Amino acid sequence: MKVSPEQFEALALEQMDLLYRAARRLTRDPGRAEDLVQDTYVRAFRSRDSFNLEAYGIRPWLLRILHNLNVNTAQRESRRPMPMDDEHLELAGGRAPDASVPLDPRSFEGMDEQLVRAIEGLPEEYSSVLLLWAVEDLAYKEIAEALEIPLGTVMSRLHRARQKLSEQLRDYATEEGYIRE
């Protein structure tokens, strides 16, 4: 169903927080996330005439735009040479960087950090499905539509993501003495 420009704007702008959270997880950088959300809205408003309001609303459509822009940007950036930051240069020169207080792995913060590392260690196709399902609370069909993949692929990627996450966290729990082999 077609919507008026005013309705489209209202529907689209309601999703700004969702898009920013998704962009933050994809880019892991607040500035890049803001740019990605802005580019998503530019693309969405340019294409609003082709938008048809479906059963799931505008969320999957906007998330698909965001995801595609992120993939395209990542591919473009992967072809560019990467500058080294000061910390890496110092390490290469033999000097240790300023040490911050390490997290106690038995603290909640330490466990949260390990969970973040485990999720970041997942292949992107698994982590994106997992985060859209677990954090954004999207239904399988919404995820399939947002990422333009079949429903069965969503389910299998989510299953594999859970398996890999479980394996990584089991190893961590064993190392830290939370469970015994």
C-alpha positions as CSV (number, residue, x, y, z in Angstrom):
1,M,0.0,0.0,0.0
2,K,1.3,3.4,-0.9
3,V,1.7,6.0,1.8
4,S,1.8,9.8,1.6
5,P,5.2,11.6,2.0
6,E,4.2,12.8,5.4
7,Q,3.2,9.2,6.5
8,F,6.5,7.9,5.1
9,E,8.5,10.5,7.0
10,A,6.8,9.7,10.2
11,L,7.2,5.9,9.8
12,A,10.8,6.3,8.8
13,L,11.8,8.7,11.6
14,E,10.3,6.4,14.2
15,Q,13.0,3.9,13.4
16,M,16.0,6.1,14.0
17,D,17.0,4.6,17.3
18,L,16.7,1.1,15.9
19,L,18.8,2.0,12.9
20,Y,21.5,3.7,15.1
21,R,21.7,0.6,17.4
22,A,22.0,-1.7,14.4
23,A,24.6,0.6,12.8
24,R,26.6,0.8,16.1
25,R,26.8,-3.0,16.3
26,L,27.8,-3.3,12.6
27,T,30.4,-0.6,12.6
28,R,31.5,-0.6,16.3
29,D,32.2,3.1,15.9
30,P,29.7,5.9,16.9
31,G,30.8,8.3,14.1
32,R,30.6,5.7,11.4
33,A,27.3,4.6,12.7
34,E,25.9,8.1,12.5
35,D,27.1,8.4,8.9
36,L,25.6,5.0,8.0
37,V,22.2,6.0,9.5
38,Q,22.3,9.3,7.6
39,D,23.2,7.6,4.4
40,T,20.4,5.1,5.0
41,Y,17.8,7.9,5.4
42,V,19.1,9.7,2.3
43,R,18.7,6.6,0.3
44,A,15.3,5.8,1.8
45,F,13.9,9.3,1.2
46,R,15.2,9.2,-2.4
47,S,13.4,5.8,-2.9
48,R,10.2,6.6,-1.0
49,D,8.1,6.5,-4.2
50,S,9.0,2.8,-4.6
51,F,8.2,1.9,-1.0
52,N,5.0,-0.1,-0.4
53,L,3.9,-0.6,3.2
54,E,3.9,-4.3,3.8
55,A,2.7,-6.4,6.8
56,Y,5.9,-5.8,8.7
57,G,6.0,-2.1,8.2
58,I,9.0,0.0,7.3
59,R,11.6,-1.6,9.7
60,P,12.8,-4.5,7.5
61,W,13.0,-2.1,4.4
62,L,15.2,0.4,6.3
63,L,17.3,-2.3,7.9
64,R,17.9,-3.8,4.4
65,I,19.1,-0.4,3.1
66,L,21.4,0.0,6.2
67,H,22.8,-3.5,5.8
68,N,23.4,-3.1,2.1
69,L,25.1,0.2,2.6
70,N,27.3,-1.2,5.3
71,V,28.3,-4.2,3.1
72,N,29.1,-1.9,0.2
73,T,31.1,0.5,2.4
74,A,33.1,-2.5,3.9
75,Q,33.9,-3.8,0.5
76,R,35.0,-0.4,-0.7
77,E,37.1,0.1,2.4
78,S,38.7,-3.3,2.2
79,R,40.3,-2.3,-1.1
80,R,41.9,0.8,0.5
81,P,45.3,0.7,2.4
82,M,44.7,1.1,6.1
83,P,46.8,3.6,8.1
84,M,48.4,2.4,11.4
85,D,47.4,4.1,14.6
86,D,49.9,5.3,17.2
87,E,49.4,2.3,19.5
88,H,50.3,-0.2,16.7
89,L,53.3,2.0,15.8
90,E,54.5,2.1,19.4
91,L,54.1,-1.7,19.7
92,A,56.1,-2.2,16.5
93,G,58.8,0.1,17.9
94,G,59.0,-2.0,21.0
95,R,57.4,0.3,23.5
96,A,54.4,-0.9,25.4
97,P,51.2,1.2,25.3
98,D,49.8,2.9,28.4
99,A,48.4,0.1,30.4
100,S,44.9,0.4,31.6
101,V,43.4,-1.6,34.4
102,P,42.6,-5.0,33.1
103,L,39.1,-6.3,33.6
104,D,38.7,-9.2,36.1
105,P,37.4,-12.0,34.0
106,R,35.1,-13.2,36.9
107,S,33.3,-9.8,37.1
108,F,30.1,-9.1,35.2
109,E,32.1,-6.5,33.1
110,G,34.6,-9.2,32.3
111,M,31.9,-11.6,31.2
112,D,30.2,-8.9,29.2
113,E,33.5,-8.2,27.5
114,Q,34.0,-11.8,26.7
115,L,30.5,-12.0,25.3
116,V,31.1,-9.0,23.1
117,R,34.4,-10.5,21.9
118,A,32.6,-13.8,21.2
119,I,29.9,-12.1,19.1
120,E,32.5,-10.0,17.3
121,G,34.4,-13.2,16.5
122,L,31.4,-14.6,14.7
123,P,31.3,-14.3,10.9
124,E,29.3,-11.2,9.9
125,E,26.4,-13.2,8.4
126,Y,25.9,-15.0,11.8
127,S,26.3,-11.9,14.0
128,S,23.9,-9.8,12.0
129,V,21.2,-12.4,12.2
130,L,21.9,-13.0,15.9
131,L,21.8,-9.3,16.9
132,L,18.7,-8.6,14.9
133,W,16.9,-11.5,16.6
134,A,18.3,-11.2,20.1
135,V,18.7,-7.5,20.5
136,E,16.2,-5.9,18.1
137,D,13.6,-8.6,18.7
138,L,12.8,-9.0,15.0
139,A,10.9,-12.0,13.9
140,Y,12.5,-14.5,11.5
141,K,10.5,-13.2,8.6
142,E,11.5,-9.6,9.3
143,I,15.1,-10.6,9.4
144,A,14.7,-12.5,6.2
145,E,13.2,-9.5,4.5
146,A,15.7,-7.0,6.0
147,L,18.7,-9.1,4.9
148,E,17.2,-10.3,1.7
149,I,17.8,-14.0,2.5
150,P,15.4,-17.0,2.7
151,L,13.6,-17.7,6.0
152,G,15.4,-21.1,6.2
153,T,18.8,-19.3,5.9
154,V,17.8,-17.1,8.8
155,M,17.0,-20.1,10.9
156,S,20.2,-22.0,10.0
157,R,22.4,-18.9,10.5
158,L,20.8,-18.3,13.9
159,H,21.3,-21.9,14.9
160,R,25.0,-21.8,13.8
161,A,25.6,-18.5,15.6
162,R,24.2,-19.9,18.8
163,Q,26.3,-23.0,18.4
164,K,29.5,-21.0,17.8
165,L,28.7,-18.6,20.6
166,S,28.1,-21.5,23.0
167,E,31.4,-23.2,22.0
168,Q,33.4,-20.0,22.6
169,L,31.7,-19.2,25.9
170,R,32.0,-22.8,27.1
171,D,35.8,-22.6,26.5
172,Y,35.9,-19.3,28.4
173,A,33.8,-20.8,31.3
174,T,36.1,-23.8,31.5
175,E,39.3,-21.6,31.5
176,E,37.9,-19.4,34.2
177,G,36.7,-22.4,36.3
178,Y,33.0,-21.8,36.0
179,I,32.5,-25.3,34.7
180,R,34.7,-28.4,35.0
181,E,35.4,-30.8,32.2
